[in-house]
């Protein structure tokens, strides 16, 4: 593999993207799928199918082919009873290949059990030429009783090539243990074939790579695809209330506000400024809700009795299915009155039990589910989907994204197992509403997944995020031995912006997995991917570049920045909860890491990185200014002479100015085409300011919110923040000063300065009126480009005049 980037710091080169040359789309094995024959049954060769190369793959062409021996145990029939008790046995099946064995679940007292379980044995770990399938009777005490077995010679096992139909299972008579050809009572329905990871049985199969996993951990090692819940914005316009009666001091008009709650989201209206029995607000409250709608909207009318004390005057709970779905920007949504249920006191209390009393108070509400917005559940910088909630508003896809997750290399130990470092890695990819999770590779620092996934692309200006995690839920207790719940550890993640990819090109690279820790930046390994972006409609894709990034409603009725931040945080929480309820769950720590839930938190390192990013934007302007300064100083006589010639041409033919500018940009673009990026961008430790970050700055970045650090450390960081903020304050003040000086030119704040400027404007108007524009432009250009012999080291007169103008800084305290 060869790294991108120039020479220099070898430590930094370790964080570079590397080219790889995997054998993608290896051809499929020879042989046609037919029923497997037990040992001695004859038939054509099959072991050569493990190495054959006849039929090419069509669907899994971005991964390296991995071969597996699949065994589907369907069911059994006519099993003999227990020879001791005479009762039906407790049967289960054990599938054994060399040192690897997998077992089905057992059934209590079942003569005709059905399992329908699939076992997959990796070709790379095959240590035997014989597959043995045992039927056993489970015993509570002692060893399980042997009933019978079926044996297969791997040379006789057929291959199956999707999209061929699944291999039909066959009935096989059970044989005695010694294999003497004797038959015992009972039959097993089995299907045995050789296939690849493209097989439909692959995701749900028991894998020999995870043979050591037991109990509930088995489900957590399988590959799985997830879909994010469908999110809606719920807009609740609280208009008014009528006949609101206070609980205390009946002669007092209440100071009322409305508190609305959906799940764990609570929002409040403002308190009515003037106490009244018929308060009016007309305020919008925004929530995030997900289908299926499990929560209710609870409206509570409360009275501000005293600071910090509120009395509940009434409430109403409304199902979310009650509200209509709005798919456009039409302003009219039908409002409705809802009667309030009051929780009374005094006579309404029987003993110590509060009962509900209905009375005439009611609240006027206009509520709807907004389907024309895109609900933000991820950072806008790394957004992967821009479609509105309502499917009716979706446009057809413009492309297809295919990602082959090949494997990882050089992963670091993430935990200790049996006194040694271990890593049980799996990969998660998120794009749009679709999440995928690869299977977990147990105890492997160089895992190989070779799993391929596909997404529809509706906008190329989006980002796919791929993360690698260490599975800490392989046991049955789900803990880490210290009383704390286990959390899957982060290994690293990468992002790929689709707009940086050329269409129909396969990118095969090893991406560095970089983790920022309290001790500094660290490379945790490399992730090998194969990525291809296919365009379905070039016209539609190019048209998207002229359209707004978000749906129209975000611009017709925009949210405030504060609202967007709060709604995004709530959406992230809902997505994490819903995906955590799947089986196997996509855990909260994984979802939050993929969605960058902490991206808005303060970080001195990020602040420095963003500052230098902004500085680099002006580096081109600074270089152009230095070049123009050298021209004005006549440091290169030939260059200055050419600039004079260009000035004369543009002054004499001003209609050539704009064509010249656009032609220059066109030629610059053509020149830069040779040096265009050949690989997708990746995590840059220098750009992120990760390599030069101070340890205390990293400790501050990993601190909780609110802080959990000692008081003296907090004081030190606060003083440092004040110092940085003081410099920013000075820069902002200087910018405001220059703007106020510009305003004071005509404000007569300095009457003498304004008088001079007004007279200068009059004189300039007269001169420019009687002088041809070409003469003025030529004189001005020659004056700017004059030889240093005719220059003074003192500041120019306009600069001196501008610096003397007053600003409002004099009025600052």
C-alpha positions in Angstrom: 0.0 0.0 0.0 1.2 3.5 -0.8 0.3 6.5 1.3 -1.0 9.8 0.0 0.8 13.1 0.9 4.3 14.2 0.6 7.3 13.3 2.7 8.2 14.9 6.0 7.0 13.9 9.4 6.8 10.1 9.5 4.4 10.3 12.5 2.0 12.4 10.4 2.3 10.0 7.4 0.9 7.3 9.7 -2.4 9.2 9.7 -2.6 9.4 5.9 -5.0 7.6 3.5 -3.5 4.6 1.8 -4.2 2.9 -1.5 -5.1 -0.7 -1.4 -5.5 -3.4 -4.1 -8.0 -5.9 -2.9 -9.2 -8.7 -5.2 -12.8 -7.4 -5.5 -15.5 -9.4 -7.1 -13.7 -12.7 -7.1 -15.5 -15.3 -9.3 -17.8 -17.8 -7.9 -17.1 -21.4 -7.3 -17.7 -24.2 -9.8 -20.5 -26.6 -9.7 -24.3 -26.4 -9.7 -26.4 -26.6 -6.6 -27.8 -30.1 -5.9 -28.6 -32.1 -2.8 -25.7 -33.0 -0.6 -25.0 -36.7 -0.3 -23.9 -38.4 2.9 -20.7 -40.3 3.1 -20.8 -43.3 0.7 -23.6 -41.8 -1.4 -21.4 -41.2 -4.5 -21.8 -38.2 -6.8 -19.7 -35.6 -8.5 -16.8 -33.6 -7.0 -17.6 -30.7 -4.7 -14.4 -29.8 -2.8 -13.0 -28.3 -6.0 -15.8 -25.9 -5.8 -14.1 -24.2 -2.9 -11.3 -23.1 -5.3 -13.1 -23.1 -8.7 -13.5 -19.9 -10.7 -16.3 -20.2 -13.3 -19.3 -18.1 -12.6 -18.7 -14.4 -12.0 -20.4 -12.5 -9.1 -22.9 -9.7 -10.0 -24.2 -8.4 -6.7 -21.1 -8.6 -4.4 -18.5 -7.1 -6.6 -17.0 -4.6 -4.0 -15.8 -7.2 -1.6 -13.5 -10.2 -1.6 -15.4 -13.5 -1.8 -15.5 -15.5 1.4 -16.6 -19.1 1.3 -18.7 -20.8 4.0 -20.1 -24.3 4.5 -23.8 -23.8 5.3 -25.8 -26.4 7.3 -29.5 -25.8 7.7 -31.1 -28.0 10.4 -34.8 -27.9 9.6 -36.5 -30.5 11.7 -36.7 -34.2 12.8 -39.3 -36.8 12.9 -40.1 -40.3 14.3 -37.5 -39.9 17.1 -37.4 -42.8 19.5 -38.5 -42.3 23.1 -36.1 -42.2 26.0 -34.9 -45.8 26.6 -35.1 -45.4 30.4 -38.3 -43.4 31.0 -40.1 -44.2 27.8 -41.1 -40.5 27.5 -40.4 -38.4 24.4 -36.8 -37.2 24.4 -35.5 -33.6 24.8 -33.8 -33.4 21.4 -31.2 -31.0 20.0 -28.8 -31.2 17.1 -25.0 -30.7 17.3 -23.2 -29.8 14.1 -19.4 -30.5 14.2 -16.7 -29.7 11.7 -13.2 -30.4 13.0 -12.8 -28.5 16.3 -15.8 -26.3 15.7 -19.3 -27.2 16.8 -22.6 -25.5 17.0 -25.8 -26.6 18.7 -29.4 -25.9 18.2 -31.8 -25.1 21.0 -33.4 -28.1 22.7 -37.1 -28.9 23.0 -38.7 -30.6 26.0 -40.3 -33.9 25.2 -40.7 -33.5 21.5 -40.8 -36.4 19.1 -41.0 -34.2 16.0 -39.1 -31.0 16.8 -38.5 -28.1 14.3 -35.5 -25.9 14.6 -34.9 -24.2 11.2 -31.4 -23.0 12.2 -28.4 -22.3 10.0 -24.8 -22.9 10.8 -21.9 -21.3 8.8 -18.3 -22.6 8.9 -15.6 -20.4 7.4 -13.5 -22.0 4.7 -10.4 -20.4 6.2 -10.9 -22.4 9.4 -11.9 -25.8 8.0 -9.8 -28.5 9.6 -11.6 -31.6 8.4 -13.0 -33.2 5.3 -16.0 -34.6 7.1 -19.1 -32.8 8.4 -20.9 -34.6 11.3 -24.5 -33.8 12.4 -25.4 -35.4 15.7 -28.9 -35.8 17.2 -28.7 -35.9 21.0 -31.1 -36.2 24.0 -30.5 -33.6 26.7 -30.1 -34.9 30.2 -30.4 -32.9 33.3 -27.7 -34.9 35.1 -24.7 -36.5 33.4 -23.8 -36.6 29.8 -26.4 -36.1 27.0 -27.4 -39.3 25.3 -26.3 -40.0 21.8 -29.2 -40.8 19.4 -27.8 -40.9 15.9 -25.8 -38.9 13.3 -25.5 -38.0 9.7 -22.1 -37.6 8.1 -21.2 -35.7 4.9 -18.0 -35.8 2.9 -17.1 -32.2 1.9 -16.0 -33.3 -1.5 -19.7 -34.2 -2.1 -21.2 -30.9 -0.9 -22.6 -28.8 -3.8 -22.3 -25.1 -4.2 -25.1 -22.6 -4.5 -24.9 -19.3 -6.5 -27.5 -16.6 -5.8 -29.8 -15.7 -7.3 -30.5 -19.4 -7.7 -33.3 -20.7 -5.5 -32.5 -21.9 -2.0 -31.3 -25.5 -1.8 -34.2 -27.8 -0.9 -33.6 -29.7 2.4 -33.6 -33.5 2.3 -34.6 -36.2 4.8 -31.6 -38.3 6.1 -31.8 -41.4 8.2 -29.9 -41.3 11.4 -26.8 -43.7 11.6 -25.3 -45.4 14.6 -22.2 -43.9 16.3 -19.6 -46.2 14.9 -20.7 -45.6 11.3 -21.1 -49.3 10.6 -24.0 -48.6 8.2 -26.7 -49.5 10.7 -29.7 -47.3 10.8 -31.5 -46.1 13.9 -35.1 -44.9 14.3 -35.6 -41.3 13.3 -34.8 -38.9 10.4 -33.3 -35.4 10.1 -34.2 -32.8 7.5 -31.0 -31.1 6.4 -29.6 -28.9 3.7 -25.8 -28.6 3.2 -24.2 -26.4 0.7 -21.1 -24.2 0.0 -21.8 -20.5 -0.5 -20.5 -17.1 0.1 -21.4 -14.1 2.2 -24.0 -13.2 -0.6 -26.1 -16.1 0.6 -29.5 -15.1 2.1 -28.8 -17.4 5.1 -25.6 -15.5 6.0 -26.9 -12.7 8.2 -28.9 -15.0 10.6 -26.5 -17.9 10.6 -24.5 -19.1 13.5 -20.9 -18.5 12.6 -17.9 -20.6 13.6 -15.9 -17.4 14.1 -18.1 -16.6 17.1 -18.3 -20.1 18.5 -17.1 -18.9 21.9 -20.1 -16.6 22.3 -22.9 -18.0 24.4 -26.3 -16.9 25.7 -27.7 -13.4 24.8 -24.4 -12.4 23.2 -25.1 -14.6 20.2 -27.6 -12.1 18.8 -25.2 -9.2 19.2 -22.6 -10.6 16.9 -24.8 -10.9 13.7 -24.9 -8.4 10.9 -28.1 -6.4 10.7 -29.7 -3.5 8.9 -31.8 -0.9 10.8 -34.1 1.9 9.7 -34.3 5.2 11.7 -37.8 6.0 13.0 -39.8 8.4 10.8 -39.6 11.8 12.6 -42.1 14.6 12.5 -42.1 18.1 13.9 -45.2 18.7 16.0 -46.1 22.4 16.0 -48.5 23.4 18.8 -49.8 26.9 18.6 -51.3 27.8 22.0 -53.8 30.6 21.3 -55.8 31.3 24.4 -57.7 29.9 27.4 -61.1 30.7 28.8 -62.5 30.8 32.3 -59.3 29.9 34.1 -60.1 29.8 37.9 -57.3 29.9 40.5 -57.2 27.3 43.2 -56.2 29.7 45.9 -57.4 33.3 46.6 -60.6 33.0 44.5 -60.8 36.8 44.2 -57.3 37.0 42.5 -56.9 36.8 38.8 -54.3 34.1 37.9 -50.9 34.7 36.3 -51.3 31.9 33.8 -48.9 30.0 31.5 -49.2 26.7 29.6 -46.8 23.8 29.9 -46.8 21.3 27.1 -45.2 17.9 27.3 -44.6 15.1 24.8 -42.6 12.2 26.3 -39.6 13.8 28.1 -39.9 17.1 26.1 -41.3 19.9 28.1 -41.9 23.5 26.8 -43.7 26.4 28.3 -45.3 29.6 27.0 -44.6 32.9 28.6 -46.6 34.1 31.6 -49.4 36.4 30.7 -48.2 39.8 31.7 -51.6 41.0 33.0 -53.5 38.7 35.4 -56.7 37.6 33.7 -59.3 34.8 33.6 -59.1 34.6 29.8 -55.4 34.7 29.0 -54.1 34.9 25.4 -50.6 33.8 24.2 -50.6 32.9 20.4 -47.2 31.2 20.8 -45.7 28.2 18.9 -44.2 25.3 20.7 -42.2 22.7 18.7 -41.6 19.1 19.5 -40.1 16.1 17.7 -42.2 12.9 17.6 -41.7 9.6 15.9 -43.9 7.0 14.2 -45.6 5.0 15.5 -47.0 7.7 17.8 -46.7 6.3 21.3 -46.7 9.4 23.4 -49.5 11.9 24.0 -49.5 15.7 24.0 -50.2 16.8 27.5 -51.3 20.5 28.0 -51.2 21.8 31.5 -52.5 25.3 32.5 -50.6 26.5 35.5 -50.8 29.6 37.8 -47.6 31.4 38.9 -48.5 31.8 42.6 -45.0 32.8 43.7 -41.5 32.7 42.3 -40.7 29.0 42.0 -44.2 27.9 42.9 -46.8 27.0 40.3 -50.3 25.6 40.8 -51.8 23.2 38.3 -55.2 24.5 37.2 -56.1 22.0 34.6 -54.8 19.6 32.0 -55.7 17.6 28.9 -54.0 14.7 27.2 -54.3 14.4 23.5 -53.2 11.6 21.2 -50.9 12.6 18.4 -53.1 10.9 15.8 -55.7 13.6 16.5 -53.6 16.2 14.6 -53.6 16.6 10.8 -50.4 16.4 8.8 -49.4 19.5 6.9 -47.5 18.9 3.7 -47.0 22.5 2.5 -46.7 26.1 3.7 -50.4 26.9 3.7 -51.1 28.9 6.8 -54.5 27.6 7.7 -54.8 24.7 10.1 -58.1 24.2 11.8 -57.9 25.2 15.5 -59.9 23.4 18.2 -61.1 24.0 21.8 -60.3 21.3 24.4 -61.9 21.1 27.8 -59.5 21.0 30.7 -59.6 18.5 33.6 -59.0 20.3 36.9 -57.3 18.7 39.8 -59.1 20.3 42.7 -58.2 20.7 46.4 -60.2 21.0 49.6 -63.6 19.4 49.0 -62.1 17.5 46.0 -59.8 15.5 48.3 -61.2 12.4 49.9 -58.8 11.4 52.7 -55.4 11.7 51.1 -56.6 10.7 47.5 -56.9 13.4 44.9 -59.7 13.0 42.4 -60.4 14.8 39.1 -63.2 17.3 38.7 -64.4 18.5 35.3 -65.4 22.1 34.9 -65.8 24.7 32.1 -62.2 25.8 31.6 -60.9 25.2 28.2 -57.8 25.9 26.0 -57.7 26.9 22.3 -55.0 25.2 20.3 -53.9 24.9 16.7 -51.6 21.8 16.2 -50.3 20.0 13.2 -47.6 17.5 12.2 -45.2 19.2 9.9 -44.4 16.9 7.0 -42.7 19.4 4.7 -39.6 19.9 7.0 -36.6 17.6 7.2 -36.1 16.7 10.8 -32.5 17.2 11.8 -31.1 14.2 13.7 -27.5 14.8 12.9 -25.1 17.7 12.6 -25.8 19.9 9.6 -22.1 19.7 8.7 -22.3 16.0 8.1 -25.9 15.6 7.0 -26.7 12.4 5.1 -30.4 13.1 4.2 -32.2 16.2 3.2 -35.6 14.8 2.3 -38.8 16.1 4.0 -40.7 13.8 6.3 -43.7 13.2 4.1 -42.9 10.6 1.5 -45.3 12.3 -1.0 -42.8 15.1 -1.3 -39.8 12.9 -2.1 -38.2 13.1 -5.5 -36.7 10.1 -7.3 -33.1 9.1 -6.4 -30.3 10.4 -8.5 -27.7 7.8 -7.7 -26.8 4.6 -5.8 -24.0 4.4 -3.2 -22.4 1.0 -2.7 -19.9 0.4 0.1 -17.9 -2.8 0.6 -16.7 -3.0 4.2 -13.7 -5.2 3.6 -11.9 -5.3 7.0 -9.6 -3.6 9.4 -6.0 -3.9 10.2 -3.8 -3.1 13.2 -6.6 -2.6 15.7 -5.5 -1.8 19.2 -6.5 -3.9 22.2 -9.7 -2.5 23.7 -10.1 -4.7 26.8 -8.5 -7.6 28.7 -9.6 -11.2 28.3 -8.0 -14.0 30.1 -5.0 -11.7 31.0 -4.5 -10.7 27.4 -5.6 -7.7 25.2 -8.5 -8.4 23.0 -10.8 -6.6 20.5 -14.2 -7.8 19.3 -14.7 -5.3 16.4 -17.8 -4.6 14.4 -18.6 -1.8 12.0 -21.6 0.5 11.7 -22.4 2.6 8.7 -25.1 5.3 8.6 -26.5 7.1 5.5 -29.9 8.6 5.3 -32.5 6.6 7.3 -30.6 3.3 6.8 -28.1 2.0 9.3 -26.1 -1.2 8.8 -24.1 -3.2 11.3 -21.6 -5.9 10.3 -21.1 -9.1 12.3 -18.6 -9.0 15.2 -15.2 -10.6 14.7 -14.2 -12.2 18.0 -10.7 -11.6 19.3 -9.2 -10.4 16.0 -7.0 -7.4 15.6 -7.2 -7.7 11.8 -10.9 -8.5 11.2 -12.3 -9.4 7.8 -15.9 -8.6 7.2 -16.3 -8.4 3.4 -19.9 -7.2 3.6 -21.5 -5.0 0.9 -24.3 -2.6 1.4 -26.3 -0.3 -0.9 -28.1 3.0 -0.4 -30.2 5.2 -2.6 -28.9 8.7 -3.0 -31.3 11.6 -3.3 -28.7 14.4 -3.0 -24.9 14.0 -3.7 -24.0 16.8 -1.3 -24.4 14.5 1.7 -22.0 12.5 3.9 -21.8 8.8 4.9 -20.4 8.0 8.3 -18.7 4.7 9.1 -17.6 3.8 12.6 -15.8 0.9 14.2 -16.6 -0.3 17.7 -15.6 -2.9 20.2 -18.4 -5.2 21.2 -18.7 -5.3 25.0 -21.9 -7.3 25.2 -20.8 -10.8 24.3 -21.6 -12.2 27.8 -24.9 -12.8 29.4 -24.6 -10.3 32.2 -24.0 -7.2 30.1 -21.7 -5.7 32.7 -18.0 -5.0 33.0 -17.4 -6.4 36.4 -17.5 -3.1 38.2 -21.2 -2.7 38.6 -21.4 -0.4 35.7 -23.4 -1.3 32.5 -21.1 -2.3 29.6 -20.7 0.3 26.8 -19.4 -0.5 23.4 -16.0 1.3 23.1 -15.3 3.7 20.2 -12.4 2.7 18.0 -12.7 5.4 15.3 -14.9 6.7 12.5 -14.6 8.2 9.0 -16.7 10.4 6.8 -17.0 10.4 3.0 -18.8 13.2 1.2 -20.4 11.8 -1.9 -19.9 15.0 -3.9 -16.1 14.4 -3.8 -16.5 11.0 -5.5 -16.3 10.5 -9.2 -19.2 8.5 -10.6 -18.8 4.9 -11.5 -15.3 4.7 -10.1 -14.4 2.2 -7.4 -12.3 3.8 -4.5 -10.3 1.2 -2.6 -8.4 2.8 0.3 -7.4 2.1 3.9 -8.7 4.9 6.1 -6.9 5.7 9.3 -9.0 5.2 12.4 -8.0 8.1 14.6 -9.1 8.6 18.2 -8.7 11.7 20.3 -8.0 10.7 23.9 -7.0 12.6 27.0 -3.4 11.6 26.4 -3.5 12.9 22.8 -4.3 11.7 19.3 -3.8 8.0 18.6 -4.1 5.8 15.6 -6.4 2.9 16.5 -6.0 1.0 13.2 -7.1 1.2 9.6 -10.4 0.5 7.9 -10.4 -0.9 4.4 -13.3 0.1 2.2 -14.4 -0.1 -1.4 -16.8 2.7 -2.4 -18.6 3.3 -5.6 -21.1 6.1 -6.4 -23.3 5.4 -9.5 -25.3 8.1 -11.2 -28.8 7.3 -12.3 -29.7 10.6 -13.9 -27.0 13.2 -14.7 -29.5 15.9 -15.5 -31.4 15.5 -12.2 -28.1 15.5 -10.3 -26.8 18.6 -11.9 -30.2 20.3 -11.4 -29.9 19.6 -7.6 -26.9 22.0 -7.5 -29.3 24.8 -8.3 -31.8 23.9 -5.6 -31.9 24.7 -1.9 -30.1 22.1 0.3 -33.1 21.7 2.6 -36.9 21.5 1.8 -38.7 24.7 1.0 -40.4 25.1 4.4 -37.0 25.6 6.1 -36.8 28.9 4.1 -40.4 29.9 3.9 -41.0 29.4 7.7 -37.5 29.0 9.2 -36.7 28.0 12.7 -34.3 30.0 15.0 -30.9 28.6 15.7 -31.8 27.9 19.3 -34.9 26.0 18.2 -32.9 23.9 15.7 -30.3 23.0 18.3 -33.0 21.9 20.8 -35.0 20.0 18.2 -31.8 18.2 16.9 -30.9 17.1 20.4 -34.4 15.7 21.0 -34.4 14.0 17.6 -31.1 12.3 18.4 -32.5 11.1 21.7 -35.6 9.6 20.0 -33.4 7.8 17.3 -31.1 6.4 20.0 -34.0 5.1 22.1 -35.8 3.5 19.1 -32.7 1.8 17.7 -31.8 0.7 21.2 -35.1 -1.3 21.3 -34.3 -3.3 18.1 -32.9 -6.9 18.3 -30.0 -6.9 18.5 -30.0 -3.3 19.8 -27.9 -0.5 18.2 -26.8 0.9 21.5 -27.1 4.5 22.6 -23.4 5.2 22.8 -23.0 4.0 19.2 -25.9 6.1 17.9 -24.7 9.2 19.7 -21.1 8.8 18.4 -22.3 8.3 14.8 -24.6 11.4 15.0 -21.9 13.6 16.6 -24.2 14.5 19.6 -21.3 16.3 21.3 -20.2 18.4 18.3 -21.8 21.6 19.8 -19.8 21.4 23.1 -17.0 23.9 23.7 -13.5 22.9 22.8 -10.4 25.0 22.8 -8.8 22.7 20.3 -11.8 23.0 17.9 -11.8 26.8 18.4 -8.1 27.0 17.3 -8.7 24.7 14.4 -11.7 26.8 13.2 -9.7 30.0 13.6 -6.8 28.7 11.5 -9.3 27.4 8.9 -10.7 30.9 8.7 -7.1 32.3 8.4 -6.3 29.9 5.6 -9.3 31.2 3.6 -7.7 34.6 3.4 -4.3 33.2 2.6 -5.0 33.5 -1.1 -6.1 37.1 -0.7 -3.0 37.8 1.4 -0.8 36.3 -1.3 -2.5 38.4 -4.0 -2.0 41.5 -1.9 1.7 40.7 -1.4 2.1 40.1 -5.2 0.4 43.4 -5.9 2.6 45.1 -3.4 5.7 43.7 -5.1 4.3 45.0 -8.4 3.8 48.5 -6.9 7.3 48.4 -5.5 8.8 47.5 -8.9 10.6 44.5 -7.5 10.2 42.7 -10.8 10.4 45.3 -13.6 9.1 43.0 -16.3 6.0 42.0 -14.2 5.3 45.6 -13.4 5.6 46.6 -17.0 3.2 43.9 -18.1 0.7 45.1 -15.4 1.0 48.6 -16.9 0.2 47.3 -20.3 -2.8 45.3 -19.0 -4.0 48.5 -17.2 -3.8 50.5 -20.4 -5.8 47.8 -22.3 -8.5 47.5 -19.7 -8.8 51.3 -19.4 -9.1 51.8 -23.1 -11.4 48.8 -23.5 -13.4 48.6 -20.2 -15.8 46.1 -21.7 -13.0 43.5 -21.5 -12.8 43.6 -17.7 -15.5 41.1 -16.9 -14.7 38.7 -19.8 -11.0 38.8 -18.7 -11.9 37.9 -15.1 -14.1 34.9 -16.1 -11.6 33.7 -18.7 -8.9 33.8 -16.0 -11.0 31.7 -13.7 -11.8 29.3 -16.5 -8.1 28.8 -17.3 -7.3 28.4 -13.6 -9.8 25.7 -13.3 -8.4 23.8 -16.3 -4.9 24.2 -14.9 -5.9 22.8 -11.5 -7.7 19.8 -13.1 -4.3 18.0 -13.4 -3.9 18.4 -9.6 -7.4 17.4 -8.6 -7.8 15.1 -5.6 -7.5 11.5 -6.5 -8.9 10.1 -3.3 -11.7 11.0 -0.9 -10.9 13.3 2.0 -10.2 11.8 5.4 -9.7 12.8 9.0 -6.8 15.3 9.1 -5.0 15.5 12.5 -3.2 18.7 11.6 -6.3 20.5 10.3 -8.1 19.3 13.5 -5.3 20.7 15.6 -5.2 17.4 17.4 -1.4 16.8 17.2 -0.6 20.2 18.9 -3.4 20.2 21.5 -2.2 20.8 25.1 -3.1 17.9 27.5 -5.2 20.3 29.7 -7.2 21.4 26.6 -7.9 17.7 25.9 -8.9 17.1 29.5 -11.3 20.1 29.2 -12.8 18.7 26.0 -13.5 15.3 27.7 -14.9 17.0 30.8 -18.6 16.4 31.5 -21.3 19.1 31.4 -21.6 20.6 34.0 -17.9 20.2 34.9 -16.7 17.5 37.3 -13.2 18.9 37.7 -11.7 20.4 41.0 -12.3 24.0 41.7 -8.8 25.2 41.1 -8.8 23.6 37.6 -12.1 25.3 36.8 -10.7 28.6 37.9 -7.6 28.2 35.7 -9.7 27.3 32.7 -12.1 30.1 33.3 -9.2 32.6 33.4 -7.9 31.1 30.2 -11.2 31.4 28.5 -11.5 35.1 29.7 -8.1 35.7 28.1 -9.1 34.3 24.8 -12.5 36.0 24.9 -10.7 39.3 25.7 -8.7 39.0 22.4 -11.9 38.3 20.5 -13.5 41.2 22.2 -10.7 43.5 21.1 -10.9 42.3 17.5 -14.7 42.8 17.4 -14.3 46.2 18.9 -11.8 47.3 16.3 -14.1 46.1 13.5 -17.0 48.1 15.1 -14.7 51.2 15.4 -13.8 51.1 11.7 -17.5 50.8 10.7 -18.5 53.7 13.0 -15.7 55.9 11.6 -17.2 55.2 8.1 -20.6 56.2 9.4 -19.2 59.4 10.9 -18.1 60.8 7.5 -21.5 62.3 6.9 -22.9 62.4 10.5 -21.3 65.7 11.5 -20.0 64.1 14.7 -16.7 65.8 13.9 -18.0 69.0 12.1 -14.6 69.9 10.6 -14.0 66.4 9.2 -17.5 66.1 7.7 -17.1 69.6 6.2 -13.8 68.6 4.6 -15.3 65.4 3.3 -18.4 67.1 1.9 -16.3 69.7 0.1 -14.1 66.9 -1.3 -17.2 65.1 -2.6 -18.3 68.2 -4.3 -14.9 68.8 -5.9 -14.7 65.1 -7.0 -18.1 65.2 -8.5 -17.2 68.2 -10.6 -13.8 66.7 -11.7 -15.3 63.3 -12.5 -18.1 65.0 -14.5 -15.8 67.0 -16.8 -13.0 64.4 -17.0 -13.5 61.3 -19.2 -13.6 58.1 -17.1 -10.7 56.5 -19.0 -8.5 59.4 -18.0 -9.5 59.1 -14.4 -8.9 55.3 -14.3 -5.6 55.6 -16.1 -4.4 58.3 -13.7 -5.5 56.4 -10.7 -3.8 53.2 -11.9 -0.6 55.0 -12.7 -0.6 56.6 -9.3 -1.1 53.3 -7.5 1.7 51.7 -9.6 4.1 54.6 -9.3 7.8 53.9 -8.8 9.1 53.7 -5.2 11.2 56.8 -5.9 7.9 58.8 -5.9 6.5 57.2 -2.7 6.7 58.3 0.9 7.1 56.1 3.9 4.5 58.1 5.8 0.9 57.0 5.7 -1.3 58.3 2.8 -3.5 61.3 3.3 -6.8 59.3 3.1 -5.5 56.9 5.8 -4.5 59.8 8.0 -7.9 61.4 7.6 -9.8 58.1 8.3 -7.9 57.3 11.4 -8.8 60.7 12.9 -12.5 60.2 12.5 -14.4 59.7 15.8 -16.2 56.5 16.8 -18.6 55.5 19.6 -15.8 53.8 21.5 -15.6 57.1 23.5 -19.0 56.4 24.9 -18.1 52.9 26.2 -17.8 52.3 29.9 
